[in-house]
Amino acid sequence: MAALGIAIGGGNWFSALALGVTLLKCLLIPTYHSTDFEVHRNWLAITHSLPISQWYYEATSEWTLDYPPFFAWFEYALSHVAKYFDQEMLNVHNLNYSSSRTLLFQRFSVIFTDALFVYAVHECCKCIDGKKAGKELTEKPKFILSVLLLWNFGLLIVDHIHFQYNGFLSGLMLLSIARFFQKRHMEGAFLFAVLLHFKHIYLYVAPAYGVYLLRSYCFTANKPDGSIRWNSFSFVRLISLGLIVFLVSAVSLGPFLALNQLPQVFSRLFPFKRGLCHAYWAPNFWALYSALDKVLSVIGPRGFLRCLILCALSSFMFGWHVHEKAILLAVLPMSLLSVGKAVDASIFLILTTTGHYSLFPLLFTAPELPIKILLMLLFTIYSISSLKTLFRKEKPLFNWMETFYLLGLGPLEVFCEFVFPFTSWNLKYPFVPLLLTSVYCAVGITYAWFKLYVSVLTGPPVGKTKKH
């Protein structure tokens, strides 16, 4: 990865980064995969073999279809390519079916759809402000951001080892953010509306989108102090946004409304019977939160991005039945802020290091142990060294307490992977390593959330910037 850095300024460094990570994804094809592999194979079979009226009722497998309709149609489209690899994977009754051709198809489907993520990262890099720097300095933050996103450790292990389609979905979110920076609000709103009908977990950040669009798009002018001009409100723009949401929802949910199946669809999307907590893997705690009070004072894209991250992270911290993988919803957009200010870089490094380490229990088989350790070490070392270099003229990114905490992840990993399995407690209390990992990472993620929240509350008032 370090060797790719010499390509900065040559014009082809982004392509080199994208090609390099794609090759790495191909090398990860034979690795362990989780039950999510069977989940998506079953969804391929359901959407291909059954009429739409049965998609959200089919229950032959325990892994029933529980994503919104756009993702179901996405699986339907993939299934028409899958039949040329292995027709048997599309049989609803072939539970836990996994031929070599099925493996290749599903792995390559994730790699191929990641093209959208690569494009979104490229668009986000265009949004970095380099007015105060020369060409070389302008390219450096873009290169760092590209590495932090394209080579994100969490995405690599969750999508290309554990198995999911987070890259494709995250690409839609990042692209919508980029469109806001480019003042293409309607397109950004459309992309987010589409994203919600692919995966409803993005409802967590919907308040940030709603408030930002209301203030920055529906109000056509603002006062010098950053407050809104109430006489500048555009009902036409508000109606336009409403039409976008309505039309996207109509396309997504319309067929199921016609079949009188909306209650069944929603019962699959929001299975409240599962309980409040998702096991004890997600490093969070449940409580009421008040992150949205600051949202009301946000205007610019960077303020929107900050509130989006707060919504995502607060929902992760206090949400219902939270999956450990949901931390990526905050880590990826936080990457965009990390190359702008030293304080954001510090928060990002704490959040991403602890958040990524909390994903380690997902890969519990022996062959993947050196892979996950090596990949995380490479990503973490690069992240810390590159951001320290970028902000070398400012105060250190970590204080002694933060440094001590992050270094503590090393002894924790040694104990969990190499010491505890050989103790007598292993048989009686097998959950201890998982519990220790979750609790330790919860401390770091809670600290990062608190530090981000304080930085928003104590930052410069809306509409005012720091004079140089």
LOPA-404367 format. One record per residue (C-alpha): x, y, z; chain. Coordinates in nm, 3 decimals, m for minus. Example, Ala and Ser with C-alpha at 12.3 -4.5 7.8 and 13.67 -1.06 7.14 Angstrom:
% LOPA-404367
x: 1.230; y: m0.450; z: 0.780; kette: A
x: 1.367; y: m0.106; z: 0.714; kette: A
***
This chain:
% LOPA-404367
x: 0.000; y: 0.000; z: 0.000; kette: A
x: 0.283; y: 0.239; z: 0.086; kette: A
x: 0.433; y: 0.190; z: m0.258; kette: A
x: 0.115; y: 0.322; z: m0.414; kette: A
x: 0.182; y: 0.655; z: m0.245; kette: A
x: 0.452; y: 0.740; z: m0.499; kette: A
x: 0.178; y: 0.765; z: m0.760; kette: A
x: 0.049; y: 1.090; z: m0.603; kette: A
x: 0.056; y: 1.366; z: m0.859; kette: A
x: 0.088; y: 1.123; z: m1.146; kette: A
x: m0.285; y: 1.121; z: m1.220; kette: A
x: m0.328; y: 0.743; z: m1.200; kette: A
x: m0.298; y: 0.689; z: m0.824; kette: A
x: m0.674; y: 0.651; z: m0.773; kette: A
x: m0.695; y: 0.380; z: m1.039; kette: A
x: m0.397; y: 0.207; z: m0.880; kette: A
x: m0.564; y: 0.209; z: m0.538; kette: A
x: m0.892; y: 0.079; z: m0.679; kette: A
x: m0.721; y: m0.194; z: m0.880; kette: A
x: m0.504; y: m0.296; z: m0.585; kette: A
x: m0.796; y: m0.339; z: m0.346; kette: A
x: m0.993; y: m0.527; z: m0.613; kette: A
x: m0.707; y: m0.774; z: m0.649; kette: A
x: m0.701; y: m0.816; z: m0.271; kette: A
x: m1.075; y: m0.887; z: m0.271; kette: A
x: m1.017; y: m1.159; z: m0.532; kette: A
x: m0.751; y: m1.316; z: m0.310; kette: A
x: m1.005; y: m1.329; z: m0.023; kette: A
x: m1.255; y: m1.535; z: m0.225; kette: A
x: m1.160; y: m1.874; z: m0.068; kette: A
x: m1.179; y: m1.744; z: 0.291; kette: A
x: m1.440; y: m1.829; z: 0.551; kette: A
x: m1.793; y: m1.696; z: 0.499; kette: A
x: m2.070; y: m1.655; z: 0.754; kette: A
x: m2.437; y: m1.754; z: 0.751; kette: A
x: m2.500; y: m1.431; z: 0.558; kette: A
x: m2.369; y: m1.619; z: 0.254; kette: A
x: m2.661; y: m1.861; z: 0.284; kette: A
x: m2.897; y: m1.572; z: 0.361; kette: A
x: m2.825; y: m1.406; z: 0.028; kette: A
x: m2.823; y: m1.736; z: m0.163; kette: A
x: m3.168; y: m1.804; z: m0.022; kette: A
x: m3.286; y: m1.457; z: m0.126; kette: A
x: m3.158; y: m1.527; z: m0.478; kette: A
x: m3.366; y: m1.844; z: m0.480; kette: A
x: m3.678; y: m1.678; z: m0.337; kette: A
x: m3.684; y: m1.389; z: m0.583; kette: A
x: m3.596; y: m1.608; z: m0.882; kette: A
x: m3.821; y: m1.908; z: m0.818; kette: A
x: m4.129; y: m1.757; z: m0.658; kette: A
x: m4.381; y: m1.491; z: m0.765; kette: A
x: m4.357; y: m1.152; z: m0.596; kette: A
x: m4.668; y: m1.231; z: m0.390; kette: A
x: m4.467; y: m1.495; z: m0.198; kette: A
x: m4.135; y: m1.313; z: m0.148; kette: A
x: m4.211; y: m1.181; z: 0.199; kette: A
x: m4.410; y: m1.489; z: 0.307; kette: A
x: m4.164; y: m1.762; z: 0.209; kette: A
x: m4.023; y: m1.930; z: 0.522; kette: A
x: m3.871; y: m2.261; z: 0.413; kette: A
x: m3.538; y: m2.132; z: 0.541; kette: A
x: m3.496; y: m1.950; z: 0.870; kette: A
x: m3.319; y: m1.676; z: 0.670; kette: A
x: m3.634; y: m1.508; z: 0.543; kette: A
x: m3.629; y: m1.200; z: 0.320; kette: A
x: m3.619; y: m0.900; z: 0.555; kette: A
x: m3.471; y: m0.617; z: 0.346; kette: A
x: m3.679; y: m0.352; z: 0.163; kette: A
x: m3.813; y: m0.420; z: m0.190; kette: A
x: m3.532; y: m0.254; z: m0.386; kette: A
x: m3.286; y: m0.502; z: m0.237; kette: A
x: m3.524; y: m0.785; z: m0.324; kette: A
x: m3.527; y: m0.664; z: m0.684; kette: A
x: m3.147; y: m0.636; z: m0.667; kette: A
x: m3.132; y: m1.005; z: m0.570; kette: A
x: m3.381; y: m1.082; z: m0.848; kette: A
x: m3.154; y: m0.916; z: m1.104; kette: A
x: m2.849; y: m1.101; z: m0.970; kette: A
x: m3.036; y: m1.432; z: m0.987; kette: A
x: m3.067; y: m1.402; z: m1.365; kette: A
x: m2.690; y: m1.397; z: m1.385; kette: A
x: m2.652; y: m1.664; z: m1.116; kette: A
x: m2.845; y: m1.921; z: m1.323; kette: A
x: m2.557; y: m1.929; z: m1.571; kette: A
x: m2.317; y: m2.027; z: m1.290; kette: A
x: m2.521; y: m2.290; z: m1.105; kette: A
x: m2.897; y: m2.334; z: m1.142; kette: A
x: m2.913; y: m2.536; z: m0.820; kette: A
x: m2.836; y: m2.235; z: m0.602; kette: A
x: m3.174; y: m2.095; z: m0.709; kette: A
x: m3.371; y: m2.385; z: m0.563; kette: A
x: m3.555; y: m2.264; z: m0.251; kette: A
x: m3.536; y: m2.612; z: m0.095; kette: A
x: m3.156; y: m2.644; z: m0.138; kette: A
x: m3.082; y: m2.517; z: 0.210; kette: A
x: m2.716; y: m2.439; z: 0.288; kette: A
x: m2.622; y: m2.508; z: m0.072; kette: A
x: m2.268; y: m2.397; z: m0.151; kette: A
x: m2.098; y: m2.524; z: m0.465; kette: A
x: m1.770; y: m2.382; z: m0.593; kette: A
x: m1.958; y: m2.200; z: m0.870; kette: A
x: m2.203; y: m2.057; z: m0.618; kette: A
x: m1.912; y: m1.931; z: m0.410; kette: A
x: m1.748; y: m1.766; z: m0.711; kette: A
x: m2.070; y: m1.602; z: m0.824; kette: A
x: m2.160; y: m1.458; z: m0.485; kette: A
x: m1.808; y: m1.334; z: m0.412; kette: A
x: m1.776; y: m1.173; z: m0.754; kette: A
x: m2.121; y: m1.017; z: m0.724; kette: A
x: m1.996; y: m0.822; z: m0.421; kette: A
x: m1.673; y: m0.725; z: m0.596; kette: A
x: m1.854; y: m0.618; z: m0.913; kette: A
x: m2.117; y: m0.405; z: m0.737; kette: A
x: m1.840; y: m0.235; z: m0.540; kette: A
x: m1.780; y: m0.038; z: m0.861; kette: A
x: m2.047; y: 0.202; z: m0.735; kette: A
x: m1.852; y: 0.247; z: m0.411; kette: A
x: m1.533; y: 0.322; z: m0.605; kette: A
x: m1.715; y: 0.583; z: m0.813; kette: A
x: m1.867; y: 0.739; z: m0.500; kette: A
x: m1.523; y: 0.766; z: m0.335; kette: A
x: m1.390; y: 0.934; z: m0.648; kette: A
x: m1.675; y: 1.188; z: m0.632; kette: A
x: m1.616; y: 1.251; z: m0.260; kette: A
x: m1.249; y: 1.323; z: m0.326; kette: A
x: m1.354; y: 1.600; z: m0.566; kette: A
x: m1.526; y: 1.773; z: m0.274; kette: A
x: m1.210; y: 1.825; z: m0.070; kette: A
x: m1.127; y: 2.195; z: m0.051; kette: A
x: m0.771; y: 2.258; z: m0.160; kette: A
x: m0.783; y: 2.633; z: m0.221; kette: A
x: m0.522; y: 2.708; z: 0.046; kette: A
x: m0.273; y: 2.452; z: m0.075; kette: A
x: m0.061; y: 2.395; z: m0.380; kette: A
x: m0.126; y: 2.109; z: m0.621; kette: A
x: 0.090; y: 1.860; z: m0.431; kette: A
x: m0.074; y: 1.939; z: m0.097; kette: A
x: m0.419; y: 1.932; z: m0.255; kette: A
x: m0.362; y: 1.577; z: m0.382; kette: A
x: m0.232; y: 1.445; z: m0.050; kette: A
x: m0.560; y: 1.466; z: 0.150; kette: A
x: m0.741; y: 1.314; z: m0.149; kette: A
x: m0.498; y: 1.024; z: m0.158; kette: A
x: m0.530; y: 0.964; z: 0.216; kette: A
x: m0.910; y: 0.978; z: 0.197; kette: A
x: m0.911; y: 0.735; z: m0.096; kette: A
x: m0.705; y: 0.485; z: 0.102; kette: A
x: m0.918; y: 0.525; z: 0.416; kette: A
x: m1.233; y: 0.451; z: 0.215; kette: A
x: m1.126; y: 0.210; z: m0.060; kette: A
x: m0.904; y: 0.005; z: 0.172; kette: A
x: m1.132; y: 0.032; z: 0.475; kette: A
x: m1.056; y: m0.268; z: 0.696; kette: A
x: m1.414; y: m0.304; z: 0.820; kette: A
x: m1.562; y: m0.317; z: 0.472; kette: A
x: m1.302; y: m0.565; z: 0.355; kette: A
x: m1.369; y: m0.820; z: 0.628; kette: A
x: m1.746; y: m0.769; z: 0.654; kette: A
x: m1.815; y: m0.779; z: 0.279; kette: A
x: m1.539; y: m0.993; z: 0.133; kette: A
x: m1.483; y: m1.245; z: 0.412; kette: A
x: m1.792; y: m1.245; z: 0.637; kette: A
x: m2.008; y: m1.167; z: 0.328; kette: A
x: m2.246; y: m0.876; z: 0.274; kette: A
x: m2.310; y: m0.593; z: 0.027; kette: A
x: m2.222; y: m0.291; z: 0.243; kette: A
x: m1.984; y: m0.143; z: m0.015; kette: A
x: m2.256; y: m0.109; z: m0.276; kette: A
x: m2.496; y: 0.045; z: m0.022; kette: A
x: m2.231; y: 0.273; z: 0.130; kette: A
x: m2.154; y: 0.389; z: m0.222; kette: A
x: m2.511; y: 0.520; z: m0.255; kette: A
x: m2.478; y: 0.709; z: 0.074; kette: A
x: m2.136; y: 0.859; z: m0.008; kette: A
x: m2.258; y: 0.957; z: m0.353; kette: A
x: m2.558; y: 1.137; z: m0.204; kette: A
x: m2.322; y: 1.323; z: 0.033; kette: A
x: m2.098; y: 1.421; z: m0.260; kette: A
x: m2.398; y: 1.555; z: m0.451; kette: A
x: m2.484; y: 1.783; z: m0.157; kette: A
x: m2.130; y: 1.922; z: m0.159; kette: A
x: m2.172; y: 1.980; z: m0.533; kette: A
x: m2.502; y: 2.168; z: m0.471; kette: A
x: m2.698; y: 1.897; z: m0.656; kette: A
x: m2.952; y: 1.864; z: m0.377; kette: A
x: m3.231; y: 1.697; z: m0.572; kette: A
x: m2.999; y: 1.425; z: m0.697; kette: A
x: m2.863; y: 1.371; z: m0.345; kette: A
x: m3.214; y: 1.346; z: m0.205; kette: A
x: m3.312; y: 1.098; z: m0.475; kette: A
x: m3.009; y: 0.877; z: m0.405; kette: A
x: m3.083; y: 0.870; z: m0.032; kette: A
x: m3.451; y: 0.789; z: m0.093; kette: A
x: m3.341; y: 0.498; z: m0.311; kette: A
x: m3.092; y: 0.389; z: m0.045; kette: A
x: m3.366; y: 0.375; z: 0.222; kette: A
x: m3.555; y: 0.127; z: 0.005; kette: A
x: m3.245; y: m0.088; z: m0.031; kette: A
x: m3.170; y: m0.112; z: 0.343; kette: A
x: m3.380; y: 0.047; z: 0.614; kette: A
x: m3.092; y: 0.078; z: 0.863; kette: A
x: m3.021; y: 0.412; z: 0.692; kette: A
x: m3.332; y: 0.549; z: 0.863; kette: A
x: m3.085; y: 0.622; z: 1.145; kette: A
x: m2.939; y: 0.912; z: 0.948; kette: A
x: m3.263; y: 1.028; z: 0.782; kette: A
x: m3.314; y: 1.313; z: 1.036; kette: A
x: m2.983; y: 1.471; z: 0.930; kette: A
x: m3.086; y: 1.454; z: 0.565; kette: A
x: m3.431; y: 1.597; z: 0.639; kette: A
x: m3.309; y: 1.893; z: 0.841; kette: A
x: m3.025; y: 1.973; z: 0.603; kette: A
x: m3.248; y: 1.970; z: 0.295; kette: A
x: m3.512; y: 2.178; z: 0.472; kette: A
x: m3.266; y: 2.448; z: 0.573; kette: A
x: m3.018; y: 2.445; z: 0.286; kette: A
x: m3.248; y: 2.373; z: m0.007; kette: A
x: m3.601; y: 2.481; z: 0.087; kette: A
x: m3.478; y: 2.809; z: 0.238; kette: A
x: m3.317; y: 2.986; z: m0.053; kette: A
x: m3.127; y: 3.250; z: 0.148; kette: A
x: m2.967; y: 3.289; z: 0.491; kette: A
x: m2.871; y: 3.582; z: 0.710; kette: A
x: m2.501; y: 3.675; z: 0.763; kette: A
x: m2.508; y: 3.515; z: 1.110; kette: A
x: m2.616; y: 3.183; z: 0.961; kette: A
x: m2.980; y: 3.193; z: 1.071; kette: A
x: m3.251; y: 3.141; z: 0.813; kette: A
x: m3.464; y: 3.404; z: 0.638; kette: A
x: m3.820; y: 3.293; z: 0.698; kette: A
x: m3.948; y: 3.486; z: 0.398; kette: A
x: m3.718; y: 3.289; z: 0.167; kette: A
x: m3.892; y: 2.955; z: 0.210; kette: A
x: m3.970; y: 2.779; z: m0.120; kette: A
x: m4.280; y: 2.560; z: m0.114; kette: A
x: m4.202; y: 2.449; z: m0.469; kette: A
x: m3.871; y: 2.301; z: m0.355; kette: A
x: m4.038; y: 2.136; z: m0.055; kette: A
x: m4.304; y: 1.982; z: m0.281; kette: A
x: m4.029; y: 1.867; z: m0.520; kette: A
x: m3.849; y: 1.687; z: m0.238; kette: A
x: m4.176; y: 1.535; z: m0.124; kette: A
x: m4.246; y: 1.411; z: m0.476; kette: A
x: m3.905; y: 1.245; z: m0.494; kette: A
x: m3.967; y: 1.056; z: m0.170; kette: A
x: m4.323; y: 0.968; z: m0.275; kette: A
x: m4.231; y: 0.844; z: m0.623; kette: A
x: m3.938; y: 0.634; z: m0.501; kette: A
x: m4.157; y: 0.486; z: m0.227; kette: A
x: m4.436; y: 0.422; z: m0.475; kette: A
x: m4.205; y: 0.233; z: m0.710; kette: A
x: m4.066; y: 0.031; z: m0.418; kette: A
x: m4.379; y: m0.042; z: m0.216; kette: A
x: m4.649; y: m0.002; z: m0.483; kette: A
x: m4.657; y: m0.367; z: m0.598; kette: A
x: m4.692; y: m0.489; z: m0.239; kette: A
x: m4.962; y: m0.230; z: m0.168; kette: A
x: m5.152; y: m0.362; z: m0.469; kette: A
x: m5.120; y: m0.713; z: m0.328; kette: A
x: m5.231; y: m0.590; z: 0.016; kette: A
x: m4.902; y: m0.712; z: 0.163; kette: A
x: m4.755; y: m0.398; z: 0.320; kette: A
x: m4.818; y: m0.519; z: 0.679; kette: A
x: m4.629; y: m0.840; z: 0.600; kette: A
x: m4.341; y: m0.649; z: 0.442; kette: A
x: m4.312; y: m0.416; z: 0.743; kette: A
x: m4.328; y: m0.709; z: 0.986; kette: A
x: m4.021; y: m0.853; z: 0.813; kette: A
x: m3.836; y: m0.518; z: 0.806; kette: A
x: m3.904; y: m0.440; z: 1.172; kette: A
x: m3.907; y: m0.772; z: 1.363; kette: A
x: m3.964; y: m0.633; z: 1.713; kette: A
x: m4.005; y: m0.983; z: 1.856; kette: A
x: m3.628; y: m1.030; z: 1.827; kette: A
x: m3.575; y: m0.819; z: 2.136; kette: A
x: m3.386; y: m0.505; z: 2.225; kette: A
x: m3.026; y: m0.626; z: 2.194; kette: A
x: m2.851; y: m0.811; z: 1.914; kette: A
x: m2.670; y: m1.068; z: 2.132; kette: A
x: m2.388; y: m0.877; z: 2.305; kette: A
x: m2.159; y: m0.816; z: 2.013; kette: A
x: m2.232; y: m0.452; z: 1.929; kette: A
x: m2.010; y: m0.236; z: 2.156; kette: A
x: m2.281; y: 0.006; z: 2.269; kette: A
x: m2.526; y: 0.077; z: 2.551; kette: A
x: m2.900; y: 0.139; z: 2.531; kette: A
x: m3.047; y: 0.462; z: 2.655; kette: A
x: m3.231; y: 0.771; z: 2.538; kette: A
x: m3.016; y: 1.016; z: 2.348; kette: A
x: m3.036; y: 1.382; z: 2.247; kette: A
x: m2.808; y: 1.412; z: 1.945; kette: A
x: m3.066; y: 1.584; z: 1.727; kette: A
x: m3.083; y: 1.907; z: 1.925; kette: A
x: m2.775; y: 2.031; z: 1.742; kette: A
x: m2.912; y: 1.927; z: 1.403; kette: A
x: m3.153; y: 2.222; z: 1.404; kette: A
x: m2.863; y: 2.468; z: 1.382; kette: A
x: m2.682; y: 2.308; z: 1.089; kette: A
x: m2.659; y: 2.466; z: 0.743; kette: A
x: m2.353; y: 2.375; z: 0.531; kette: A
x: m2.257; y: 2.034; z: 0.385; kette: A
x: m1.982; y: 1.979; z: 0.641; kette: A
x: m2.227; y: 2.056; z: 0.920; kette: A
x: m2.469; y: 1.812; z: 0.758; kette: A
x: m2.197; y: 1.550; z: 0.739; kette: A
x: m2.115; y: 1.602; z: 1.108; kette: A
x: m2.480; y: 1.559; z: 1.206; kette: A
x: m2.517; y: 1.255; z: 0.980; kette: A
x: m2.230; y: 1.092; z: 1.168; kette: A
x: m2.382; y: 1.190; z: 1.502; kette: A
x: m2.715; y: 1.038; z: 1.399; kette: A
x: m2.547; y: 0.718; z: 1.284; kette: A
x: m2.324; y: 0.690; z: 1.590; kette: A
x: m2.599; y: 0.785; z: 1.837; kette: A
x: m2.830; y: 0.527; z: 1.682; kette: A
x: m2.552; y: 0.271; z: 1.711; kette: A
x: m2.494; y: 0.368; z: 2.073; kette: A
x: m2.856; y: 0.370; z: 2.187; kette: A
x: m3.044; y: 0.178; z: 1.920; kette: A
x: m3.262; y: m0.131; z: 1.927; kette: A
x: m3.121; y: m0.471; z: 1.826; kette: A
x: m2.799; y: m0.317; z: 1.694; kette: A
x: m2.571; y: m0.529; z: 1.478; kette: A
x: m2.199; y: m0.488; z: 1.536; kette: A
x: m2.149; y: m0.420; z: 1.163; kette: A
x: m2.358; y: m0.101; z: 1.193; kette: A
x: m2.047; y: 0.082; z: 1.320; kette: A
x: m1.944; y: 0.117; z: 0.953; kette: A
x: m2.237; y: 0.354; z: 0.907; kette: A
x: m2.042; y: 0.607; z: 1.117; kette: A
x: m1.684; y: 0.508; z: 1.032; kette: A
x: m1.711; y: 0.558; z: 0.653; kette: A
x: m1.853; y: 0.914; z: 0.650; kette: A
x: m1.619; y: 1.005; z: 0.938; kette: A
x: m1.335; y: 0.934; z: 0.694; kette: A
x: m1.444; y: 1.240; z: 0.495; kette: A
x: m1.399; y: 1.464; z: 0.798; kette: A
x: m1.069; y: 1.312; z: 0.905; kette: A
x: m0.865; y: 1.484; z: 0.634; kette: A
x: m1.007; y: 1.829; z: 0.712; kette: A
x: m0.926; y: 1.904; z: 1.078; kette: A
x: m0.689; y: 1.756; z: 1.335; kette: A
x: m0.962; y: 1.716; z: 1.597; kette: A
x: m1.172; y: 1.517; z: 1.350; kette: A
x: m0.871; y: 1.307; z: 1.255; kette: A
x: m0.821; y: 1.220; z: 1.623; kette: A
x: m1.186; y: 1.121; z: 1.667; kette: A
x: m1.177; y: 0.919; z: 1.345; kette: A
x: m0.869; y: 0.723; z: 1.450; kette: A
x: m1.018; y: 0.631; z: 1.788; kette: A
x: m1.354; y: 0.541; z: 1.635; kette: A
x: m1.220; y: 0.344; z: 1.342; kette: A
x: m0.958; y: 0.153; z: 1.543; kette: A
x: m1.196; y: 0.042; z: 1.817; kette: A
x: m1.486; y: m0.002; z: 1.575; kette: A
x: m1.283; y: m0.221; z: 1.342; kette: A
x: m1.141; y: m0.426; z: 1.627; kette: A
x: m1.494; y: m0.489; z: 1.754; kette: A
x: m1.557; y: m0.675; z: 1.426; kette: A
x: m1.285; y: m0.931; z: 1.499; kette: A
x: m1.528; y: m1.185; z: 1.656; kette: A
x: m1.706; y: m1.208; z: 1.319; kette: A
x: m1.404; y: m1.396; z: 1.184; kette: A
x: m1.351; y: m1.670; z: 1.441; kette: A
x: m1.189; y: m1.944; z: 1.230; kette: A
x: m0.816; y: m2.013; z: 1.254; kette: A
x: m0.718; y: m1.954; z: 0.885; kette: A
x: m0.859; y: m1.599; z: 0.898; kette: A
x: m0.675; y: m1.504; z: 1.219; kette: A
x: m0.350; y: m1.387; z: 1.052; kette: A
x: m0.547; y: m1.222; z: 0.770; kette: A
x: m0.760; y: m1.004; z: 0.997; kette: A
x: m0.467; y: m0.910; z: 1.221; kette: A
x: m0.241; y: m0.822; z: 0.927; kette: A
x: m0.507; y: m0.624; z: 0.739; kette: A
x: m0.607; y: m0.425; z: 1.045; kette: A
x: m0.245; y: m0.352; z: 1.137; kette: A
x: m0.171; y: m0.226; z: 0.786; kette: A
x: m0.483; y: m0.011; z: 0.773; kette: A
x: m0.437; y: 0.127; z: 1.125; kette: A
x: m0.067; y: 0.204; z: 1.082; kette: A
x: m0.133; y: 0.380; z: 0.753; kette: A
x: m0.427; y: 0.576; z: 0.896; kette: A
x: m0.234; y: 0.700; z: 1.196; kette: A
x: 0.092; y: 0.777; z: 1.014; kette: A
x: m0.072; y: 0.952; z: 0.717; kette: A
x: m0.303; y: 1.168; z: 0.929; kette: A
x: m0.018; y: 1.256; z: 1.168; kette: A
x: 0.185; y: 1.368; z: 0.866; kette: A
x: m0.107; y: 1.566; z: 0.729; kette: A
x: m0.147; y: 1.754; z: 1.059; kette: A
x: 0.217; y: 1.752; z: 1.167; kette: A
x: 0.216; y: 2.129; z: 1.235; kette: A
x: m0.065; y: 2.096; z: 1.490; kette: A
x: m0.077; y: 1.940; z: 1.835; kette: A
x: m0.047; y: 1.558; z: 1.865; kette: A
x: m0.357; y: 1.366; z: 1.756; kette: A
x: m0.361; y: 1.157; z: 2.077; kette: A
x: m0.307; y: 1.243; z: 2.443; kette: A
x: m0.141; y: 0.995; z: 2.679; kette: A
x: m0.474; y: 0.844; z: 2.789; kette: A
x: m0.593; y: 0.782; z: 2.432; kette: A
x: m0.255; y: 0.634; z: 2.337; kette: A
x: m0.262; y: 0.401; z: 2.639; kette: A
x: m0.616; y: 0.289; z: 2.555; kette: A
x: m0.542; y: 0.213; z: 2.188; kette: A
x: m0.222; y: 0.025; z: 2.276; kette: A
x: m0.433; y: m0.185; z: 2.513; kette: A
x: m0.598; y: m0.350; z: 2.212; kette: A
x: m0.275; y: m0.546; z: 2.159; kette: A
x: m0.271; y: m0.724; z: 2.498; kette: A
x: m0.646; y: m0.778; z: 2.468; kette: A
x: m0.603; y: m0.958; z: 2.136; kette: A
x: m0.317; y: m1.170; z: 2.274; kette: A
x: m0.531; y: m1.274; z: 2.571; kette: A
x: m0.845; y: m1.347; z: 2.367; kette: A
x: m0.679; y: m1.539; z: 2.083; kette: A
x: m0.368; y: m1.697; z: 2.236; kette: A
x: m0.410; y: m1.721; z: 2.615; kette: A
x: m0.776; y: m1.775; z: 2.707; kette: A
x: m0.834; y: m2.072; z: 2.469; kette: A
x: m0.572; y: m2.270; z: 2.666; kette: A
x: m0.714; y: m2.196; z: 3.012; kette: A
x: m0.959; y: m2.410; z: 3.207; kette: A
x: m1.217; y: m2.130; z: 3.183; kette: A
x: m1.250; y: m2.179; z: 2.808; kette: A
x: m1.502; y: m2.463; z: 2.833; kette: A
x: m1.706; y: m2.313; z: 3.117; kette: A
x: m1.708; y: m1.949; z: 3.003; kette: A
x: m1.652; y: m1.952; z: 2.624; kette: A
x: m1.818; y: m1.611; z: 2.587; kette: A
x: m1.551; y: m1.424; z: 2.788; kette: A
x: m1.331; y: m1.313; z: 2.492; kette: A
x: m1.636; y: m1.183; z: 2.308; kette: A
x: m1.759; y: m1.002; z: 2.616; kette: A
x: m1.419; y: m0.847; z: 2.688; kette: A
x: m1.386; y: m0.729; z: 2.327; kette: A
x: m1.734; y: m0.577; z: 2.329; kette: A
x: m1.689; y: m0.398; z: 2.661; kette: A
x: m1.340; y: m0.269; z: 2.584; kette: A
x: m1.442; y: m0.137; z: 2.243; kette: A
x: m1.760; y: 0.015; z: 2.388; kette: A
x: m1.537; y: 0.240; z: 2.600; kette: A
x: m1.351; y: 0.371; z: 2.295; kette: A
x: m1.661; y: 0.414; z: 2.079; kette: A
x: m1.846; y: 0.591; z: 2.362; kette: A
x: m1.545; y: 0.821; z: 2.409; kette: A
x: m1.531; y: 0.898; z: 2.035; kette: A
x: m1.906; y: 0.970; z: 2.030; kette: A
x: m1.875; y: 1.201; z: 2.331; kette: A
x: m1.571; y: 1.378; z: 2.184; kette: A
x: m1.748; y: 1.431; z: 1.851; kette: A
x: m2.059; y: 1.561; z: 2.025; kette: A
x: m1.852; y: 1.806; z: 2.232; kette: A
x: m1.667; y: 1.927; z: 1.921; kette: A
x: m2.001; y: 2.006; z: 1.756; kette: A
x: m2.136; y: 2.188; z: 2.062; kette: A
x: m1.819; y: 2.389; z: 2.120; kette: A
x: m1.733; y: 2.456; z: 1.754; kette: A
x: m1.770; y: 2.795; z: 1.585; kette: A
x: m2.128; y: 2.919; z: 1.544; kette: A
x: m2.310; y: 2.832; z: 1.224; kette: A
x: m2.225; y: 3.066; z: 0.941; kette: A
x: m1.901; y: 3.187; z: 1.104; kette: A
x: m1.558; y: 3.061; z: 1.015; kette: A
x: m1.225; y: 3.098; z: 1.179; kette: A
x: m1.025; y: 3.393; z: 1.045; kette: A
x: m0.672; y: 3.328; z: 0.923; kette: A
***
